[in-house]
Amino acid sequence: MAHRFLRTLALASLGVVAQFGAAQAQATLSAVKARGSLICGVSQGLAGFSQADATGKWSGFDVDFCRAIAAAIFDDPNKVTFKPLSADARFDALKKGEIDVLSRNSTWTMGREAALGLKFAAVTYYDGQGFLVPREPAVMSPLELSDVKVCTQSGTTNKDNAKDFLGANNVKHEIVEVGSPDDMVKAYQDGRCNALTADSSQLHALQIRLAKPGAAVILPDVISKEPLGPAVRQDDPQWFEIVKWTHFAMLGAEELGVSTKTLPAALASAKPDVKRLVGTEGALGETVGLTKDWAVRIVRAVGNYGESFERNVGTFSNLGIPRGMNQLWSRGGIQYAPPVR
């Protein structure tokens, strides 16, 4: 009897702990609402992705994503506090609860999820690592380099990728590790290295900051897969769903032709897929703690995925990056959103 009583007591205690853990696990949305703003971790300044102007106003592709989450929650994209973080500090800041979400050109890897207790919610930008080198003497591939000093940023996957690639292909090289994108530009222009390696999108952002951008070229070779996206802690399933479906709402809106310009027509649409997305049919947003019109709030605030991409990094932006793999699956790319239904 005593053993049975103790076993019953233990199971009851576990139930209480489980209930407490579940309550704690749903805390992020409540904390954000109580605070009145989202805290979003971003880069320390990367053109096209997350950068503050002279007045302190942030803009960029990763910034838009944070504003989209804020819009979904508050119907106000400005209820965001941006916290600039180095590559070395970004994951610790998320683990310690200093930020609610990390939207900072970060690569999704198994090690980062398994070892750091994080979850990547989506791939907002499919990228790959490349090399930036002087235009003269002309080379067509990093395999043609010799005795090259390559600058890479600490706290990223780029150093190991470069060592693996150059070493496996018998390219004599030296890795010069620096702390930030600013340091990369300075080291390159000071002659401490004669090549830069980073995600291709970042190389575009670094190139336009050089004193003579036209004197450098980004080689066409891509040596790695770099799926970039937002990360959250593993302990809050509801928050994970909100962040994940923010991305999918932006993608789905583009695929369905719902944009800042067509939103009024979308709200009057009779198409079932559009009605579910904009919330005139069903209440899917409420299942994750949002409102029926959560996707409308997102599109109204920042636009659909394509609008954000083109405005910040696309072919007519300062970076001039083609959509490529980040085009919708229906247009030859690999960006694909599950249905809102």
C-alpha positions as CSV (number, residue, x, y, z in Angstrom):
1,M,0.0,0.0,0.0
2,A,2.8,2.4,0.9
3,H,4.5,1.7,-2.4
4,R,1.3,2.3,-4.3
5,F,0.6,5.5,-2.4
6,L,4.1,6.8,-3.1
7,R,3.8,5.9,-6.8
8,T,0.4,7.8,-6.9
9,L,2.0,10.8,-5.2
10,A,4.9,10.8,-7.6
11,L,2.7,10.6,-10.6
12,A,0.6,13.4,-9.3
13,S,3.7,15.5,-8.7
14,L,4.8,14.9,-12.2
15,G,1.4,16.0,-13.4
16,V,1.8,19.3,-11.5
17,V,5.3,19.8,-12.9
18,A,4.1,19.0,-16.4
19,Q,1.2,21.5,-16.1
20,F,3.7,24.2,-14.8
21,G,6.1,23.4,-17.6
22,A,3.3,23.7,-20.2
23,A,2.3,27.1,-18.7
24,Q,5.9,28.3,-18.7
25,A,6.3,27.1,-22.3
26,Q,3.5,29.3,-23.6
27,A,4.9,32.4,-21.9
28,T,6.5,34.3,-24.8
29,L,3.4,35.7,-26.5
30,S,2.0,36.7,-23.1
31,A,5.3,38.4,-22.2
32,V,5.5,40.2,-25.5
33,K,1.9,41.5,-25.0
34,A,2.5,42.5,-21.4
35,R,5.7,44.4,-22.5
36,G,3.9,46.0,-25.4
37,S,6.6,45.3,-27.9
38,L,8.7,42.5,-29.5
39,I,12.4,42.3,-28.9
40,C,14.1,41.1,-32.0
41,G,17.8,40.2,-32.4
42,V,19.4,41.5,-35.6
43,S,22.8,42.1,-37.1
44,Q,25.1,45.0,-36.1
45,G,24.6,46.4,-39.6
46,L,24.2,44.5,-42.8
47,A,22.8,46.4,-45.8
48,G,19.6,45.0,-47.2
49,F,19.0,42.8,-44.2
50,S,19.2,44.8,-40.9
51,Q,20.7,48.2,-40.7
52,A,19.9,51.4,-38.8
53,D,20.1,54.8,-40.4
54,A,21.5,58.0,-38.9
55,T,18.2,58.5,-37.0
56,G,18.3,55.0,-35.5
57,K,15.5,53.7,-37.8
58,W,16.0,50.1,-38.7
59,S,15.2,48.6,-42.2
60,G,16.0,45.5,-44.2
61,F,14.7,42.0,-45.1
62,D,15.3,40.6,-41.6
63,V,13.9,43.7,-40.0
64,D,10.7,43.4,-42.1
65,F,10.2,39.9,-40.7
66,C,10.3,41.2,-37.1
67,R,7.9,44.0,-38.0
68,A,5.6,41.4,-39.6
69,I,5.5,39.4,-36.3
70,A,4.7,42.7,-34.4
71,A,2.0,43.5,-36.9
72,A,0.4,40.1,-36.4
73,I,0.3,40.5,-32.6
74,F,-0.3,44.2,-32.2
75,D,-1.5,45.4,-35.6
76,D,1.4,47.8,-35.4
77,P,4.7,47.0,-37.1
78,N,6.6,49.6,-35.0
79,K,6.1,47.8,-31.7
80,V,9.6,46.3,-32.0
81,T,12.8,46.9,-30.2
82,F,15.8,45.9,-32.3
83,K,18.8,44.5,-30.4
84,P,22.0,44.4,-32.6
85,L,24.1,41.3,-31.9
86,S,27.4,40.0,-33.1
87,A,27.6,36.6,-34.6
88,D,29.3,35.3,-31.5
89,A,26.7,36.7,-29.1
90,R,23.4,36.1,-31.0
91,F,22.6,32.5,-29.9
92,D,23.4,33.1,-26.2
93,A,21.2,36.2,-26.2
94,L,18.3,34.1,-27.5
95,K,18.9,31.3,-25.0
96,K,19.1,33.7,-22.1
97,G,15.8,35.4,-23.0
98,E,17.3,38.7,-23.9
99,I,15.4,38.6,-27.2
100,D,12.1,37.0,-28.3
101,V,13.3,36.0,-31.8
102,L,16.5,36.0,-33.7
103,S,16.2,37.4,-37.2
104,R,19.8,37.8,-38.2
105,N,21.0,36.0,-41.4
106,S,21.7,32.9,-39.4
107,T,22.2,29.4,-40.9
108,W,20.0,26.6,-39.8
109,T,22.2,23.6,-38.8
110,M,21.6,20.4,-36.9
111,G,24.3,21.3,-34.4
112,R,22.7,24.7,-33.6
113,E,19.4,23.1,-32.9
114,A,20.6,20.0,-31.0
115,A,23.4,21.6,-29.0
116,L,22.0,25.1,-28.3
117,G,18.4,24.3,-27.5
118,L,17.1,26.4,-30.4
119,K,14.6,25.8,-33.2
120,F,14.7,27.4,-36.6
121,A,11.2,28.3,-37.6
122,A,11.6,28.6,-41.4
123,V,14.0,29.3,-44.2
124,T,13.4,32.9,-45.1
125,Y,16.4,33.1,-47.5
126,Y,18.1,30.2,-49.3
127,D,21.8,31.2,-49.6
128,G,25.2,29.7,-50.2
129,Q,28.8,30.7,-49.3
130,G,30.9,32.4,-51.9
131,F,34.1,34.5,-52.4
132,L,34.8,38.1,-53.1
133,V,38.1,38.9,-54.8
134,P,39.8,41.7,-56.7
135,R,38.7,42.1,-60.3
136,E,42.3,42.1,-61.3
137,P,44.1,39.8,-61.8
138,A,41.0,38.1,-63.2
139,V,40.0,34.6,-61.8
140,M,36.9,32.7,-62.5
141,S,36.9,30.4,-59.5
142,P,38.4,30.2,-56.0
143,L,40.1,27.0,-57.2
144,E,42.4,29.4,-59.3
145,L,43.6,31.2,-56.1
146,S,47.0,30.6,-54.7
147,D,48.6,31.7,-51.4
148,V,45.4,33.5,-50.7
149,K,44.6,35.2,-47.4
150,V,40.8,34.8,-46.8
151,C,38.9,37.0,-44.3
152,T,36.0,35.4,-42.5
153,Q,33.8,36.4,-39.6
154,S,34.0,34.6,-36.3
155,G,31.0,32.9,-34.9
156,T,29.8,31.8,-38.3
157,T,29.8,28.6,-40.4
158,N,31.9,30.4,-43.0
159,K,35.4,29.6,-41.5
160,D,35.0,25.9,-41.4
161,N,33.3,25.8,-44.8
162,A,36.2,27.7,-46.4
163,K,38.8,25.5,-44.7
164,D,37.0,22.4,-45.9
165,F,36.6,23.6,-49.4
166,L,40.1,25.1,-49.9
167,G,41.9,22.3,-48.1
168,A,40.1,19.6,-50.0
169,N,41.0,21.3,-53.3
170,N,44.6,21.8,-52.3
171,V,44.4,25.6,-52.5
172,K,47.1,27.1,-50.3
173,H,45.5,29.5,-48.0
174,E,45.5,31.4,-44.7
175,I,42.3,32.1,-42.8
176,V,42.1,35.6,-41.2
177,E,39.3,35.6,-38.7
178,V,37.7,38.9,-37.8
179,G,34.9,40.0,-35.5
180,S,32.3,41.8,-37.6
181,P,31.4,42.8,-41.2
182,D,33.0,46.2,-40.5
183,D,36.2,44.4,-39.7
184,M,36.0,42.4,-42.9
185,V,35.7,45.5,-45.0
186,K,38.6,47.2,-43.2
187,A,40.9,44.1,-43.3
188,Y,40.2,43.7,-47.0
189,Q,40.9,47.3,-47.8
190,D,44.0,47.4,-45.6
191,G,45.4,44.4,-47.4
192,R,45.3,42.0,-44.4
193,C,43.4,39.7,-46.7
194,N,42.9,39.5,-50.5
195,A,39.6,37.6,-50.5
196,L,36.4,37.7,-48.4
197,T,34.2,34.7,-47.9
198,A,30.7,34.8,-46.5
199,D,27.2,34.0,-47.5
200,S,26.7,35.3,-51.0
201,S,24.0,37.8,-49.9
202,Q,26.4,39.2,-47.3
203,L,29.1,39.6,-49.9
204,H,26.8,41.8,-51.9
205,A,26.2,43.9,-48.8
206,L,30.0,44.1,-48.2
207,Q,30.9,44.9,-51.8
208,I,28.8,48.1,-51.9
209,R,30.6,49.4,-48.8
210,L,34.1,49.1,-50.4
211,A,35.8,52.4,-51.5
212,K,35.8,51.0,-55.0
213,P,33.0,48.4,-55.4
214,G,33.7,47.9,-59.1
215,A,37.3,46.8,-58.4
216,A,36.0,43.7,-56.7
217,V,33.9,40.8,-58.0
218,I,31.9,38.0,-56.4
219,L,32.8,34.7,-57.9
220,P,30.0,32.5,-59.2
221,D,31.1,29.4,-57.2
222,V,28.8,28.5,-54.2
223,I,30.6,26.1,-51.8
224,S,27.9,25.4,-49.2
225,K,24.2,25.4,-48.4
226,E,23.2,28.3,-46.1
227,P,19.5,28.2,-45.3
228,L,19.0,31.4,-43.4
229,G,16.0,32.0,-41.1
230,P,14.6,33.1,-37.7
231,A,15.3,31.1,-34.6
232,V,13.4,30.8,-31.3
233,R,13.9,28.9,-28.1
234,Q,12.7,25.3,-28.0
235,D,10.5,25.6,-24.9
236,D,7.5,27.4,-26.4
237,P,5.5,25.6,-29.2
238,Q,2.9,28.3,-29.5
239,W,5.6,31.0,-30.2
240,F,7.4,28.7,-32.6
241,E,4.1,28.4,-34.6
242,I,3.6,32.1,-34.7
243,V,7.1,32.8,-36.0
244,K,6.9,30.0,-38.5
245,W,3.5,30.9,-39.9
246,T,4.4,34.6,-40.2
247,H,6.9,33.5,-42.9
248,F,4.4,31.2,-44.5
249,A,1.7,33.9,-44.5
250,M,4.0,36.2,-46.4
251,L,4.8,33.5,-48.9
252,G,1.2,32.3,-49.3
253,A,0.1,35.9,-49.8
254,E,2.5,36.4,-52.7
255,E,1.4,33.1,-54.3
256,L,-2.3,34.1,-54.0
257,G,-1.6,37.6,-55.4
258,V,-2.4,39.3,-52.1
259,S,-0.2,42.4,-51.7
260,T,-0.3,45.8,-50.2
261,K,-2.0,47.0,-53.4
262,T,-4.5,44.2,-53.8
263,L,-5.5,43.7,-50.1
264,P,-8.9,45.4,-50.5
265,A,-9.8,43.1,-53.3
266,A,-8.5,40.1,-51.3
267,L,-10.8,41.0,-48.4
268,A,-13.7,40.9,-50.8
269,S,-12.5,37.7,-52.6
270,A,-14.8,34.7,-53.0
271,K,-11.8,32.3,-53.5
272,P,-11.6,29.8,-50.6
273,D,-7.8,30.0,-50.3
274,V,-7.8,33.7,-50.1
275,K,-10.7,33.8,-47.7
276,R,-8.9,31.5,-45.3
277,L,-5.6,33.5,-45.5
278,V,-7.3,36.9,-44.9
279,G,-9.6,35.5,-42.2
280,T,-13.0,36.2,-43.8
281,E,-13.5,32.4,-43.5
282,G,-12.4,30.4,-40.5
283,A,-10.4,31.5,-37.5
284,L,-7.0,29.8,-37.9
285,G,-5.1,32.7,-36.4
286,E,-6.9,32.2,-33.1
287,T,-5.6,28.7,-32.8
288,V,-2.1,30.1,-32.2
289,G,-3.1,33.1,-30.0
290,L,-3.6,35.6,-32.8
291,T,-6.6,37.2,-34.5
292,K,-8.6,36.2,-37.5
293,D,-7.0,39.0,-39.6
294,W,-3.4,38.2,-38.5
295,A,-2.2,37.7,-42.1
296,V,-4.0,40.9,-43.2
297,R,-2.1,42.8,-40.5
298,I,1.2,41.4,-41.8
299,V,0.6,42.2,-45.5
300,R,-0.7,45.7,-44.7
301,A,2.4,46.4,-42.6
302,V,5.2,45.0,-44.7
303,G,3.8,43.4,-47.8
304,N,4.1,39.9,-49.0
305,Y,7.3,37.9,-49.3
306,G,8.1,39.2,-52.8
307,E,7.4,42.8,-51.9
308,S,9.8,42.6,-48.9
309,F,12.5,40.7,-51.0
310,E,12.5,43.2,-53.9
311,R,12.4,46.3,-51.7
312,N,15.3,45.2,-49.6
313,V,17.7,43.0,-51.5
314,G,16.1,42.4,-55.0
315,T,17.3,43.4,-58.4
316,F,16.2,47.0,-58.1
317,S,17.5,47.5,-54.6
318,N,21.1,48.6,-53.8
319,L,22.2,45.0,-53.5
320,G,20.7,43.9,-56.8
321,I,20.3,40.2,-55.9
322,P,18.1,38.1,-58.3
323,R,15.4,36.0,-56.6
324,G,17.0,32.7,-57.8
325,M,16.2,29.9,-55.4
326,N,14.1,32.3,-53.3
327,Q,11.5,32.6,-56.1
328,L,8.2,30.9,-55.5
329,W,8.1,27.1,-56.3
330,S,5.5,27.9,-59.0
331,R,7.9,30.2,-60.7
332,G,11.0,28.0,-60.7
333,G,12.3,28.6,-57.1
334,I,12.1,26.5,-54.0
335,Q,10.2,28.8,-51.6
336,Y,7.0,26.9,-50.7
337,A,4.4,27.5,-48.0
338,P,2.0,24.9,-46.6
339,P,-1.6,25.8,-47.1
340,V,-3.5,27.9,-44.6
341,R,-6.5,25.6,-44.0
